Amino acid sequence: MRTTSFRALLLSSAALFATGCDSLFAIEAEAEEICKTEPDLSFPAAFPGTASVQQTLTFPLGDFADPLPEEADLETELRLKVFEVTADTDISGIERASVSVRKPGSEDTILIGEFRRTGSGGPTQTLRLSGSGAVDLLDLARQDELDFVFDARGSLPTESWTATLRACAGIRAKANYFDLIF
């Protein structure tokens, strides 16, 4: 009798593995949209010949990764939905801009959005960067917060200026712990 039960268990386990049921051993967490607005950030006046300026925005993830097992194989992605700069002066001289993500205290960055000026559109106080698609965050999703690094290049304002940075992103993580069980 025990041999029959063991054989049935073995056959049903083999059938589950053959159908790709490793998805039974996965947990997914998703934040459709997390937003952060940082008003009145100061930018220095650009000296003639200055071609770039950089500003960092701390982006909260909170307890997003808490339900994910520490030992599990983790797949993550971040999708930039909005990154907008609204200045108190004309910023139409900015030709290129990018936003990257990094772990606080680190120098390694992952590009998540870009802007390239096409043509001469006249004066503007707003710059909107578009996302570069889903980006694998690697182990960064386990952090409570990330740094979004804004980098602008071109003819920058020659007087000190302030701007509001607004960022929204969606984050998804999947922890596969199939290998931990079997």
C-alpha positions as CSV (number, residue, x, y, z in Angstrom):
1,M,0.0,0.0,0.0
2,R,2.8,2.4,0.8
3,T,4.6,1.7,-2.4
4,T,1.5,2.7,-4.4
5,S,1.1,6.0,-2.5
6,F,4.8,6.8,-2.9
7,R,4.6,5.9,-6.6
8,A,1.5,8.1,-7.1
9,L,3.3,11.0,-5.3
10,L,6.4,10.5,-7.4
11,L,4.3,10.5,-10.6
12,S,2.3,13.5,-9.7
13,S,5.5,15.4,-8.7
14,A,7.0,14.5,-12.0
15,A,3.9,15.8,-13.8
16,L,4.0,19.1,-12.0
17,F,7.7,19.6,-12.8
18,A,7.1,18.7,-16.5
19,T,4.4,21.3,-16.8
20,G,6.6,24.1,-15.4
21,C,5.0,24.4,-12.1
22,D,8.0,26.1,-10.5
23,S,5.7,29.1,-10.6
24,L,4.0,27.6,-7.6
25,F,7.2,28.4,-5.7
26,A,7.3,32.2,-6.5
27,I,6.1,35.3,-4.8
28,E,5.5,38.5,-6.7
29,A,5.4,42.1,-5.3
30,E,4.4,45.1,-7.4
31,A,4.0,48.8,-6.8
32,E,2.1,50.1,-9.8
33,E,3.3,53.7,-9.2
34,I,5.4,55.3,-6.5
35,C,5.9,59.1,-6.9
36,K,8.1,61.7,-5.2
37,T,8.2,65.4,-5.7
38,E,11.1,67.5,-4.5
39,P,10.3,71.3,-4.7
40,D,12.8,74.2,-4.7
41,L,16.0,72.3,-5.4
42,S,18.9,74.8,-6.0
43,F,21.1,74.7,-9.1
44,P,24.2,76.8,-9.3
45,A,24.8,79.4,-11.9
46,A,26.8,78.0,-14.8
47,F,30.1,79.6,-15.7
48,P,30.7,80.2,-19.4
49,G,31.7,76.9,-20.9
50,T,30.0,74.8,-18.2
51,A,28.3,72.0,-19.9
52,S,26.6,69.9,-17.2
53,V,24.8,70.0,-13.8
54,Q,23.7,67.2,-11.6
55,Q,21.1,66.8,-8.9
56,T,20.1,63.8,-6.7
57,L,16.5,62.9,-5.7
58,T,16.0,60.3,-3.0
59,F,13.3,58.0,-4.2
60,P,11.4,55.9,-1.5
61,L,10.7,52.2,-1.9
62,G,9.6,51.7,1.7
63,D,8.9,48.1,2.6
64,F,8.3,47.0,-1.0
65,A,10.7,44.0,-0.7
66,D,9.7,42.8,2.8
67,P,7.5,39.9,1.7
68,L,10.3,38.5,-0.6
69,P,12.4,35.7,1.0
70,E,16.1,36.8,1.4
71,E,17.5,33.5,0.1
72,A,15.3,33.4,-3.1
73,D,16.4,34.0,-6.6
74,L,15.1,37.6,-7.3
75,E,14.0,39.1,-10.6
76,T,13.3,42.8,-10.5
77,E,12.3,45.6,-12.8
78,L,11.8,49.3,-12.5
79,R,9.9,51.3,-15.2
80,L,10.2,55.1,-15.1
81,K,6.8,56.6,-15.8
82,V,7.5,60.3,-15.2
83,F,10.5,62.4,-14.6
84,E,9.8,66.1,-14.9
85,V,11.9,69.2,-14.2
86,T,10.0,72.5,-13.7
87,A,12.4,75.4,-13.3
88,D,11.9,79.1,-12.3
89,T,13.9,80.2,-15.4
90,D,14.3,79.3,-19.1
91,I,16.0,75.9,-19.4
92,S,15.7,75.6,-23.2
93,G,19.5,75.5,-23.5
94,I,19.5,72.0,-22.0
95,E,20.2,69.7,-25.0
96,R,20.5,66.4,-23.3
97,A,19.4,65.1,-19.9
98,S,19.3,61.7,-18.2
99,V,18.1,60.1,-15.0
100,S,19.8,57.1,-13.5
101,V,19.2,55.0,-10.4
102,R,21.7,54.0,-7.8
103,K,21.9,52.6,-4.3
104,P,22.6,55.4,-1.8
105,G,26.3,55.7,-1.1
106,S,27.3,53.9,-4.3
107,E,28.7,55.3,-7.5
108,D,27.3,52.6,-9.8
109,T,24.3,53.8,-11.8
110,I,21.7,52.3,-14.1
111,L,20.2,54.6,-16.8
112,I,16.4,54.7,-16.6
113,G,15.4,57.8,-18.7
114,E,16.6,60.3,-21.2
115,F,15.8,63.6,-23.0
116,R,17.3,64.9,-26.2
117,R,16.2,68.3,-27.6
118,T,15.2,68.1,-31.2
119,G,15.1,71.4,-33.1
120,S,14.7,74.9,-31.5
121,G,11.4,75.0,-29.7
122,G,11.8,78.4,-28.0
123,P,11.9,79.2,-24.3
124,T,10.7,76.6,-21.8
125,Q,10.7,76.1,-18.1
126,T,9.8,72.4,-18.2
127,L,11.8,69.4,-19.2
128,R,10.2,65.9,-19.4
129,L,12.4,62.8,-19.6
130,S,11.0,59.6,-21.1
131,G,11.7,56.2,-19.6
132,S,14.0,53.8,-21.4
133,G,11.8,50.7,-20.7
134,A,11.9,48.2,-17.9
135,V,15.3,48.1,-16.2
136,D,16.6,45.2,-14.1
137,L,17.3,46.6,-10.6
138,L,19.4,43.5,-9.6
139,D,19.6,43.6,-5.7
140,L,18.6,47.3,-5.5
141,A,14.9,46.4,-4.9
142,R,15.8,45.3,-1.4
143,Q,16.7,48.9,-0.4
144,D,14.3,51.2,1.5
145,E,15.2,54.0,-0.9
146,L,17.2,54.7,-4.1
147,D,18.9,57.7,-5.5
148,F,17.6,59.1,-8.8
149,V,20.5,61.1,-10.4
150,F,19.4,63.8,-12.8
151,D,22.2,65.0,-15.2
152,A,21.6,67.9,-17.6
153,R,24.0,69.0,-20.4
154,G,24.0,72.0,-22.7
155,S,23.8,75.7,-22.3
156,L,22.8,76.1,-18.7
157,P,21.4,79.2,-17.0
158,T,24.1,81.6,-16.0
159,E,22.3,82.6,-12.8
160,S,21.4,80.4,-9.9
161,W,18.0,78.8,-10.3
162,T,15.6,76.5,-8.6
163,A,13.5,73.7,-9.9
164,T,10.9,71.1,-8.8
165,L,11.8,67.5,-9.7
166,R,8.9,65.0,-9.9
167,A,9.5,61.3,-10.4
168,C,7.0,58.4,-10.7
169,A,8.1,54.8,-11.3
170,G,6.5,51.3,-11.2
171,I,8.4,48.5,-9.6
172,R,7.9,44.7,-9.8
173,A,9.8,41.9,-8.2
174,K,9.5,38.2,-8.4
175,A,11.2,35.8,-5.9
176,N,11.6,32.3,-7.1
177,Y,12.4,29.9,-4.2
178,F,11.9,26.6,-6.1
179,D,15.6,25.8,-5.6
180,L,15.4,26.4,-1.9
181,I,12.7,23.7,-1.5
182,F,14.0,21.0,-3.9
